[in-house]
Amino acid sequence: MISPATSKNESIKLRNLRIAYLIAIVITILLGLASRKYSHLLFIFVAQNAGDMLWAMMVYFGFRFLFVHKSVLTSILLSLSFSFGIEFSQLYQGDWINQIRGTLLGALILGKGFLTIDLIRYSVGIIIASILDKMIFCPRKRK
């Protein structure tokens, strides 16, 4: 039987973890926007790849925020599915969705055109985010 104190402690841990993931989302968004705005100051390889990798990292942290009680693997699979789904949706170029993509927010979320390389960038970003997650938010318990 779970005691009320244990339940309350678990609730507090989950709340704190959600706050940490929310902070990770905000930091990742800021880094992503900065990677676009200041791309001229970055190495070409970083400038070309960082934005999409950071976008996918933000998606990963978003799923961790929403499903904090689920496994890291679940968040990885959801993030890959979502990111790949968005990328493949760019193969469809209907007028209505292109109007959405024509806005700043629509372009940031939905992108504009399909690029195979983006699938690799998303995968790498999600892998990096999950490694950071395991290192920072899910450290092994000390004996």
OpenMM code with the backbone's topology and positions (N, CA, C; nanometers):
from openmm import Vec3, app, unit

residues = "MET ILE SER PRO ALA THR SER LYS ASN GLU SER ILE LYS LEU ARG ASN LEU ARG ILE ALA TYR LEU ILE ALA ILE VAL ILE THR ILE LEU LEU GLY LEU ALA SER ARG LYS TYR SER HIS LEU LEU PHE ILE PHE VAL ALA GLN ASN ALA GLY ASP MET LEU TRP ALA MET MET VAL TYR PHE GLY PHE ARG PHE LEU PHE VAL HIS LYS SER VAL LEU THR SER ILE LEU LEU SER LEU SER PHE SER PHE GLY ILE GLU PHE SER GLN LEU TYR GLN GLY ASP TRP ILE ASN GLN ILE ARG GLY THR LEU LEU GLY ALA LEU ILE LEU GLY LYS GLY PHE LEU THR ILE ASP LEU ILE ARG TYR SER VAL GLY ILE ILE ILE ALA SER ILE LEU ASP LYS MET ILE PHE CYS PRO ARG LYS ARG LYS".split()
positions = [
    Vec3(0.0844, -0.1182, 0.0000),
    Vec3(0.0000, 0.0000, 0.0000),
    Vec3(0.0892, 0.1249, 0.0000),
    Vec3(0.0523, 0.2225, -0.0812),
    Vec3(0.1290, 0.3466, -0.0905),
    Vec3(0.0777, 0.4440, 0.0146),
    Vec3(0.1708, 0.4943, 0.0931),
    Vec3(0.1316, 0.5895, 0.1973),
    Vec3(0.1060, 0.7266, 0.1350),
    Vec3(0.0251, 0.8087, 0.2013),
    Vec3(0.0001, 0.9433, 0.1496),
    Vec3(0.1281, 1.0254, 0.1341),
    Vec3(0.2240, 1.0047, 0.2242),
    Vec3(0.3508, 1.0789, 0.2156),
    Vec3(0.4279, 1.0398, 0.0899),
    Vec3(0.4293, 0.9099, 0.0590),
    Vec3(0.4975, 0.8624, -0.0619),
    Vec3(0.4295, 0.9193, -0.1854),
    Vec3(0.2985, 0.9176, -0.1866),
    Vec3(0.2220, 0.9703, -0.2991),
    Vec3(0.2490, 1.1199, -0.3180),
    Vec3(0.2531, 1.1931, -0.2077),
    Vec3(0.2791, 1.3369, -0.2143),
    Vec3(0.4213, 1.3635, -0.2634),
    Vec3(0.5190, 1.2860, -0.2133),
    Vec3(0.6579, 1.3020, -0.2576),
    Vec3(0.6710, 1.2740, -0.4071),
    Vec3(0.6033, 1.1693, -0.4536),
    Vec3(0.6069, 1.1344, -0.5961),
    Vec3(0.5440, 1.2462, -0.6800),
    Vec3(0.4360, 1.3025, -0.6308),
    Vec3(0.3691, 1.4121, -0.6997),
    Vec3(0.4607, 1.5348, -0.7109),
    Vec3(0.5313, 1.5646, -0.6034),
    Vec3(0.6248, 1.6776, -0.6019),
    Vec3(0.7404, 1.6512, -0.6983),
    Vec3(0.7910, 1.5280, -0.7009),
    Vec3(0.9004, 1.4928, -0.7924),
    Vec3(0.8573, 1.5099, -0.9375),
    Vec3(0.7373, 1.4633, -0.9693),
    Vec3(0.6867, 1.4758, -1.1063),
    Vec3(0.6665, 1.6222, -1.1446),
    Vec3(0.6148, 1.7012, -1.0514),
    Vec3(0.5957, 1.8440, -1.0781),
    Vec3(0.7296, 1.9112, -1.1033),
    Vec3(0.8285, 1.8828, -1.0200),
    Vec3(0.9611, 1.9422, -1.0372),
    Vec3(1.0265, 1.8984, -1.1681),
    Vec3(1.0045, 1.7733, -1.2039),
    Vec3(1.0582, 1.7224, -1.3298),
    Vec3(0.9912, 1.7914, -1.4486),
    Vec3(0.8616, 1.8129, -1.4386),
    Vec3(0.7904, 1.8848, -1.5456),
    Vec3(0.8444, 2.0274, -1.5599),
    Vec3(0.8695, 2.0929, -1.4476),
    Vec3(0.9260, 2.2280, -1.4512),
    Vec3(1.0631, 2.2257, -1.5180),
    Vec3(1.1434, 2.1258, -1.4854),
    Vec3(1.2765, 2.1129, -1.5464),
    Vec3(1.2650, 2.0927, -1.6972),
    Vec3(1.1709, 2.0091, -1.7413),
    Vec3(1.1520, 1.9879, -1.8854),
    Vec3(1.0997, 2.1146, -1.9530),
    Vec3(1.0151, 2.1885, -1.8856),
    Vec3(0.9670, 2.3143, -1.9414),
    Vec3(1.0828, 2.4127, -1.9599),
    Vec3(1.1709, 2.4188, -1.8632),
    Vec3(1.2898, 2.5038, -1.8744),
    Vec3(1.3771, 2.4566, -1.9904),
    Vec3(1.3927, 2.3254, -2.0048),
    Vec3(1.4706, 2.2698, -2.1161),
    Vec3(1.4087, 2.3084, -2.2501),
    Vec3(1.2758, 2.3068, -2.2579),
    Vec3(1.2062, 2.3468, -2.3807),
    Vec3(1.2369, 2.4925, -2.4136),
    Vec3(1.2239, 2.5801, -2.3152),
    Vec3(1.2470, 2.7234, -2.3374),
    Vec3(1.3920, 2.7488, -2.3795),
    Vec3(1.4858, 2.6873, -2.3109),
    Vec3(1.6274, 2.7052, -2.3457),
    Vec3(1.6539, 2.6554, -2.4874),
    Vec3(1.5970, 2.5407, -2.5221),
    Vec3(1.6175, 2.4841, -2.6550),
    Vec3(1.5572, 2.5740, -2.7628),
    Vec3(1.4399, 2.6296, -2.7377),
    Vec3(1.3780, 2.7230, -2.8331),
    Vec3(1.4679, 2.8451, -2.8512),
    Vec3(1.5160, 2.9011, -2.7416),
    Vec3(1.6027, 3.0182, -2.7495),
    Vec3(1.7312, 2.9873, -2.8266),
    Vec3(1.7906, 2.8720, -2.8007),
    Vec3(1.9109, 2.8319, -2.8742),
    Vec3(1.8805, 2.8126, -3.0233),
    Vec3(1.7645, 2.7539, -3.0532),
    Vec3(1.7251, 2.7341, -3.1929),
    Vec3(1.7053, 2.8652, -3.2663),
    Vec3(1.6360, 2.9591, -3.2024),
    Vec3(1.6157, 3.0905, -3.2646),
    Vec3(1.7488, 3.1637, -3.2819),
    Vec3(1.8350, 3.1531, -3.1810),
    Vec3(1.9676, 3.2165, -3.1896),
    Vec3(2.0513, 3.1536, -3.3009),
    Vec3(2.0367, 3.0216, -3.3206),
    Vec3(2.1148, 2.9550, -3.4259),
    Vec3(2.0731, 3.0040, -3.5646),
    Vec3(1.9505, 3.0497, -3.5783),
    Vec3(1.9033, 3.1049, -3.7064),
    Vec3(1.9463, 3.2512, -3.7206),
    Vec3(1.9252, 3.3270, -3.6142),
    Vec3(1.9551, 3.4705, -3.6204),
    Vec3(2.1053, 3.4981, -3.6329),
    Vec3(2.1866, 3.4211, -3.5623),
    Vec3(2.3308, 3.4453, -3.5599),
    Vec3(2.4085, 3.3385, -3.6367),
    Vec3(2.3450, 3.2802, -3.7375),
    Vec3(2.4091, 3.1730, -3.8131),
    Vec3(2.5396, 3.2186, -3.8786),
    Vec3(2.5471, 3.3466, -3.9107),
    Vec3(2.6685, 3.3998, -3.9744),
    Vec3(2.7893, 3.3972, -3.8796),
    Vec3(2.7650, 3.3817, -3.7506),
    Vec3(2.8738, 3.3768, -3.6527),
    Vec3(2.9184, 3.2332, -3.6213),
    Vec3(2.8456, 3.1367, -3.6733),
    Vec3(2.8731, 2.9963, -3.6424),
    Vec3(2.9525, 2.9310, -3.7551),
    Vec3(3.0174, 2.8196, -3.7211),
    Vec3(3.0797, 2.7384, -3.8252),
    Vec3(2.9701, 2.6952, -3.9220),
    Vec3(3.0030, 2.6840, -4.0483),
    Vec3(2.9026, 2.6513, -4.1498),
    Vec3(2.8278, 2.5222, -4.1173),
    Vec3(2.8987, 2.4183, -4.0742),
    Vec3(2.8347, 2.2910, -4.0407),
    Vec3(2.7318, 2.3099, -3.9292),
    Vec3(2.7680, 2.3850, -3.8282),
    Vec3(2.6775, 2.4105, -3.7156),
    Vec3(2.5579, 2.4934, -3.7623),
    Vec3(2.5838, 2.5970, -3.8399),
    Vec3(2.4766, 2.6840, -3.8884),
    Vec3(2.3759, 2.6060, -3.9732),
    Vec3(2.4241, 2.5116, -4.0525),
    Vec3(2.3360, 2.4353, -4.1415),
    Vec3(2.2540, 2.3293, -4.0673),
    Vec3(2.3029, 2.2814, -3.9546),
    Vec3(2.2393, 2.1670, -3.8890),
    Vec3(2.1758, 2.1957, -3.7537),
    Vec3(2.2213, 2.2966, -3.6837),
    Vec3(2.1787, 2.3195, -3.5452),
    Vec3(2.0293, 2.3456, -3.5321),
    Vec3(1.9725, 2.4251, -3.6200),
    Vec3(1.8313, 2.4616, -3.6070),
    Vec3(1.7390, 2.3413, -3.6062),
    Vec3(1.7573, 2.2513, -3.7013),
    Vec3(1.6718, 2.1329, -3.7094),
    Vec3(1.6974, 2.0365, -3.5939),
    Vec3(1.8232, 2.0237, -3.5548),
    Vec3(1.8543, 1.9370, -3.4411),
    Vec3(1.7910, 1.9920, -3.3136),
    Vec3(1.8007, 2.1227, -3.2936),
    Vec3(1.7423, 2.1844, -3.1741),
    Vec3(1.5901, 2.1766, -3.1770),
    Vec3(1.5306, 2.1890, -3.2962),
    Vec3(1.3853, 2.1753, -3.3086),
    Vec3(1.3421, 2.0367, -3.2603),
    Vec3(1.4141, 1.9339, -3.3050),
    Vec3(1.3814, 1.7970, -3.2653),
    Vec3(1.4060, 1.7760, -3.1160),
    Vec3(1.5099, 1.8395, -3.0619),
    Vec3(1.5351, 1.8305, -2.9185),
    Vec3(1.4194, 1.8919, -2.8409),
    Vec3(1.3679, 2.0043, -2.8893),
    Vec3(1.2544, 2.0692, -2.8254),
    Vec3(1.1318, 1.9777, -2.8289),
    Vec3(1.1109, 1.9099, -2.9414),
    Vec3(0.9999, 1.8144, -2.9524),
    Vec3(1.0167, 1.7038, -2.8482),
    Vec3(1.1379, 1.6511, -2.8365),
    Vec3(1.1651, 1.5457, -2.7385),
    Vec3(1.1333, 1.5945, -2.5965),
    Vec3(1.1870, 1.7110, -2.5598),
    Vec3(1.1612, 1.7630, -2.4248),
    Vec3(1.0123, 1.7916, -2.4042),
    Vec3(0.9425, 1.8277, -2.5111),
    Vec3(0.7979, 1.8472, -2.5020),
    Vec3(0.7256, 1.7186, -2.4681),
    Vec3(0.7658, 1.6100, -2.5334),
    Vec3(0.7044, 1.4809, -2.5004),
    Vec3(0.7421, 1.4354, -2.3600),
    Vec3(0.8629, 1.4637, -2.3171),
    Vec3(0.9019, 1.4295, -2.1796),
    Vec3(0.8171, 1.5098, -2.0806),
    Vec3(0.7915, 1.6353, -2.1123),
    Vec3(0.7072, 1.7206, -2.0279),
    Vec3(0.5658, 1.6616, -2.0182),
    Vec3(0.5107, 1.6235, -2.1333),
    Vec3(0.3737, 1.5711, -2.1352),
    Vec3(0.3621, 1.4328, -2.0723),
    Vec3(0.4635, 1.3494, -2.0934),
    Vec3(0.4581, 1.2108, -2.0486),
    Vec3(0.5742, 1.1803, -1.9546),
    Vec3(0.5871, 1.2607, -1.8507),
    Vec3(0.6995, 1.2512, -1.7571),
    Vec3(0.7060, 1.1148, -1.6889),
    Vec3(0.5934, 1.0490, -1.6757),
    Vec3(0.5879, 0.9190, -1.6093),
    Vec3(0.6228, 0.8035, -1.7034),
    Vec3(0.6344, 0.8302, -1.8337),
    Vec3(0.6670, 0.7270, -1.9321),
    Vec3(0.8185, 0.7145, -1.9478),
    Vec3(0.8606, 0.6135, -2.0198),
    Vec3(1.0039, 0.5870, -2.0375),
    Vec3(1.0662, 0.6822, -2.1395),
    Vec3(1.1976, 0.6913, -2.1326),
    Vec3(1.2739, 0.7698, -2.2301),
    Vec3(1.2506, 0.7132, -2.3697),
    Vec3(1.2467, 0.5821, -2.3825),
    Vec3(1.2249, 0.5183, -2.5123),
    Vec3(1.0910, 0.5602, -2.5729),
    Vec3(0.9881, 0.5700, -2.4908),
    Vec3(0.8579, 0.6153, -2.5391),
    Vec3(0.8689, 0.7556, -2.5963),
    Vec3(0.9394, 0.8445, -2.5273),
    Vec3(0.9560, 0.9812, -2.5758),
    Vec3(1.0392, 0.9866, -2.7035),
    Vec3(1.1392, 0.8996, -2.7131),
    Vec3(1.2199, 0.8929, -2.8354),
    Vec3(1.1314, 0.8523, -2.9532),
    Vec3(1.0527, 0.7473, -2.9356),
    Vec3(0.9670, 0.6985, -3.0439),
    Vec3(0.8609, 0.8007, -3.0833),
    Vec3(0.7991, 0.8647, -2.9841),
    Vec3(0.6997, 0.9686, -3.0137),
    Vec3(0.7638, 1.0871, -3.0862),
    Vec3(0.8821, 1.1263, -3.0426),
    Vec3(0.9521, 1.2397, -3.1032),
    Vec3(0.9918, 1.2099, -3.2473),
    Vec3(1.0434, 1.0904, -3.2707),
    Vec3(1.0788, 1.0522, -3.4080),
    Vec3(0.9547, 1.0474, -3.4964),
    Vec3(0.8473, 0.9898, -3.4456),
    Vec3(0.7225, 0.9815, -3.5228),
    Vec3(0.6695, 1.1199, -3.5564),
    Vec3(0.6671, 1.2076, -3.4574),
    Vec3(0.6169, 1.3431, -3.4779),
    Vec3(0.7051, 1.4194, -3.5770),
    Vec3(0.8359, 1.4168, -3.5547),
    Vec3(0.9295, 1.4911, -3.6398),
    Vec3(0.9268, 1.4408, -3.7834),
    Vec3(0.9295, 1.3087, -3.7993),
    Vec3(0.9251, 1.2520, -3.9336),
    Vec3(0.7903, 1.2820, -3.9994),
    Vec3(0.6835, 1.2764, -3.9196),
    Vec3(0.5504, 1.3094, -3.9725),
    Vec3(0.5432, 1.4519, -4.0247),
    Vec3(0.5989, 1.5460, -3.9500),
    Vec3(0.6024, 1.6855, -3.9940),
    Vec3(0.6833, 1.6970, -4.1230),
    Vec3(0.7983, 1.6302, -4.1271),
    Vec3(0.8835, 1.6389, -4.2470),
    Vec3(0.8127, 1.5798, -4.3689),
    Vec3(0.7533, 1.4628, -4.3524),
    Vec3(0.6840, 1.4013, -4.4657),
    Vec3(0.5600, 1.4806, -4.5061),
    Vec3(0.5004, 1.5542, -4.4125),
    Vec3(0.3843, 1.6377, -4.4466),
    Vec3(0.4243, 1.7495, -4.5433),
    Vec3(0.5527, 1.7808, -4.5484),
    Vec3(0.6001, 1.8863, -4.6381),
    Vec3(0.5973, 1.8427, -4.7843),
    Vec3(0.5769, 1.7146, -4.8076),
    Vec3(0.5589, 1.6669, -4.9449),
    Vec3(0.4251, 1.7137, -5.0006),
    Vec3(0.3291, 1.7411, -4.9106),
    Vec3(0.1987, 1.7939, -4.9506),
    Vec3(0.2083, 1.9455, -4.9569),
    Vec3(0.1725, 2.0014, -5.0689),
    Vec3(0.1858, 2.1464, -5.0893),
    Vec3(0.0515, 2.2115, -5.1229),
    Vec3(-0.0519, 2.1762, -5.0463),
    Vec3(-0.1830, 2.2363, -5.0673),
    Vec3(-0.1828, 2.3848, -5.0320),
    Vec3(-0.2700, 2.4601, -5.0963),
    Vec3(-0.2757, 2.6054, -5.0737),
    Vec3(-0.2985, 2.6399, -4.9265),
    Vec3(-0.3917, 2.5701, -4.8628),
    Vec3(-0.4270, 2.6033, -4.7248),
    Vec3(-0.3094, 2.5838, -4.6298),
    Vec3(-0.2328, 2.4743, -4.6484),
    Vec3(-0.1206, 2.4499, -4.5569),
    Vec3(-0.0018, 2.5388, -4.5916),
    Vec3(0.0119, 2.5736, -4.7180),
    Vec3(0.1197, 2.6652, -4.7564),
    Vec3(0.0943, 2.8058, -4.7022),
    Vec3(-0.0332, 2.8433, -4.6867),
    Vec3(-0.0636, 2.9716, -4.6232),
    Vec3(-0.0196, 2.9698, -4.4772),
    Vec3(-0.0399, 2.8585, -4.4101),
    Vec3(0.0067, 2.8452, -4.2709),
    Vec3(0.1584, 2.8479, -4.2672),
    Vec3(0.2220, 2.7737, -4.3585),
    Vec3(0.3685, 2.7709, -4.3652),
    Vec3(0.4263, 2.9076, -4.4000),
    Vec3(0.3450, 2.9923, -4.4610),
    Vec3(0.3891, 3.1268, -4.4976),
    Vec3(0.4015, 3.2208, -4.3790),
    Vec3(0.3471, 3.1823, -4.2647),
    Vec3(0.3610, 3.2637, -4.1439),
    Vec3(0.4883, 3.2218, -4.0705),
    Vec3(0.5402, 3.3090, -3.9863),
    Vec3(0.6621, 3.2784, -3.9118),
    Vec3(0.6435, 3.1542, -3.8241),
    Vec3(0.5349, 3.1520, -3.7465),
    Vec3(0.5098, 3.0385, -3.6583),
    Vec3(0.4857, 2.9105, -3.7384),
    Vec3(0.4108, 2.9212, -3.8459),
    Vec3(0.3843, 2.8051, -3.9313),
    Vec3(0.5113, 2.7491, -3.9919),
    Vec3(0.6002, 2.8375, -4.0352),
    Vec3(0.7281, 2.7927, -4.0931),
    Vec3(0.8160, 2.7276, -3.9867),
    Vec3(0.8161, 2.7831, -3.8663),
    Vec3(0.8979, 2.7262, -3.7585),
    Vec3(0.8481, 2.5879, -3.7168),
    Vec3(0.7172, 2.5704, -3.7171),
    Vec3(0.6604, 2.4430, -3.6723),
    Vec3(0.6539, 2.3411, -3.7857),
    Vec3(0.6042, 2.3827, -3.9015),
    Vec3(0.5780, 2.2888, -4.0104),
    Vec3(0.6882, 2.2822, -4.1155),
    Vec3(0.7786, 2.3781, -4.1154),
    Vec3(0.8809, 2.3814, -4.2188),
    Vec3(0.8206, 2.4214, -4.3527),
    Vec3(0.9025, 2.4134, -4.4573),
    Vec3(0.8522, 2.4565, -4.5878),
    Vec3(0.8629, 2.3499, -4.6951),
    Vec3(0.9711, 2.2753, -4.6973),
    Vec3(0.9886, 2.1756, -4.8020),
    Vec3(1.0611, 2.0535, -4.7495),
    Vec3(1.0315, 1.9385, -4.8061),
    Vec3(1.0891, 1.8119, -4.7618),
    Vec3(1.2376, 1.8046, -4.7957),
    Vec3(1.3176, 1.7682, -4.6958),
    Vec3(1.4602, 1.7419, -4.7155),
    Vec3(1.4948, 1.6130, -4.6413),
    Vec3(1.5505, 1.5172, -4.7117),
    Vec3(1.5884, 1.3909, -4.6492),
    Vec3(1.6877, 1.4133, -4.5355),
    Vec3(1.7810, 1.5067, -4.5543),
    Vec3(1.8829, 1.5341, -4.4519),
    Vec3(1.8197, 1.5753, -4.3194),
    Vec3(1.7017, 1.6379, -4.3255),
    Vec3(1.6337, 1.6782, -4.2018),
    Vec3(1.5995, 1.5577, -4.1146),
    Vec3(1.5698, 1.4442, -4.1763),
    Vec3(1.5390, 1.3229, -4.0990),
    Vec3(1.6602, 1.2809, -4.0165),
    Vec3(1.7789, 1.2965, -4.0739),
    Vec3(1.9026, 1.2657, -4.0009),
    Vec3(1.9237, 1.3684, -3.8907),
    Vec3(1.9041, 1.4946, -3.9219),
    Vec3(1.9205, 1.6008, -3.8214),
    Vec3(1.8260, 1.5788, -3.7038),
    Vec3(1.7005, 1.5451, -3.7335),
    Vec3(1.6036, 1.5203, -3.6262),
    Vec3(1.6470, 1.4020, -3.5409),
    Vec3(1.6910, 1.2961, -3.6052),
    Vec3(1.7336, 1.1760, -3.5319),
    Vec3(1.8504, 1.2072, -3.4391),
    Vec3(1.9485, 1.2807, -3.4893),
    Vec3(2.0648, 1.3171, -3.4080),
    Vec3(2.0220, 1.4074, -3.2919),
    Vec3(1.9359, 1.5036, -3.3194),
    Vec3(1.8879, 1.5928, -3.2135),
    Vec3(1.8149, 1.5177, -3.1043),
    Vec3(1.7325, 1.4212, -3.1426),
    Vec3(1.6574, 1.3430, -3.0448),
    Vec3(1.7513, 1.2536, -2.9639),
    Vec3(1.8510, 1.1977, -3.0296),
    Vec3(1.9495, 1.1153, -2.9577),
    Vec3(2.0257, 1.2011, -2.8571),
    Vec3(2.0690, 1.3193, -2.8991),
    Vec3(2.1407, 1.4093, -2.8076),
    Vec3(2.0510, 1.4473, -2.6901),
    Vec3(1.9259, 1.4821, -2.7181),
    Vec3(1.8333, 1.5209, -2.6110),
    Vec3(1.8110, 1.4054, -2.5133),
    Vec3(1.7986, 1.2843, -2.5657),
    Vec3(1.7749, 1.1708, -2.4762),
    Vec3(1.8977, 1.1397, -2.3913),
    Vec3(2.0164, 1.1600, -2.4474),
    Vec3(2.1389, 1.1410, -2.3681),
    Vec3(2.1462, 1.2467, -2.2580),
    Vec3(2.1185, 1.3718, -2.2933),
    Vec3(2.1161, 1.4782, -2.1923),
    Vec3(2.0114, 1.4495, -2.0858),
    Vec3(1.8962, 1.4020, -2.1288),
    Vec3(1.7880, 1.3669, -2.0371),
    Vec3(1.8356, 1.2622, -1.9367),
    Vec3(1.8964, 1.1557, -1.9865),
    Vec3(1.9438, 1.0497, -1.8980),
    Vec3(2.0520, 1.1007, -1.8030),
    Vec3(2.1391, 1.1892, -1.8530),
    Vec3(2.2489, 1.2402, -1.7697),
    Vec3(2.2007, 1.3408, -1.6657),
    Vec3(2.1083, 1.4283, -1.7032),
    Vec3(2.0683, 1.5394, -1.6166),
    Vec3(1.9424, 1.5087, -1.5350),
    Vec3(1.8388, 1.4592, -1.6017),
    Vec3(1.7100, 1.4441, -1.5358),
    Vec3(1.6840, 1.3046, -1.4809),
    Vec3(1.7566, 1.2047, -1.5286),
    Vec3(1.7322, 1.0668, -1.4849),
    Vec3(1.8609, 1.0009, -1.4374),
    Vec3(1.9385, 1.0680, -1.3524),
    Vec3(2.0649, 1.0045, -1.3095),
    Vec3(2.0346, 0.8789, -1.2284),
    Vec3(2.1262, 0.7840, -1.2367),
    Vec3(2.1099, 0.6614, -1.1573),
    Vec3(2.1196, 0.6959, -1.0100),
    Vec3(2.0417, 0.6252, -0.9337),
    Vec3(2.0423, 0.6502, -0.7896),
    Vec3(2.1735, 0.6054, -0.7305),
    Vec3(2.2283, 0.6872, -0.6453),
    Vec3(2.3552, 0.6579, -0.5783),
    Vec3(2.3297, 0.5582, -0.4654),
    Vec3(2.4220, 0.4680, -0.4476),
    Vec3(2.4075, 0.3700, -0.3391),
    Vec3(2.4701, 0.4234, -0.2126),
] * unit.nanometer
topology = app.Topology()
chain = topology.addChain("A")
for resn in residues:
    res = topology.addResidue(resn, chain)
    for name in ("N", "CA", "C"):
        topology.addAtom(name, app.Element.getBySymbol(name[0]), res)
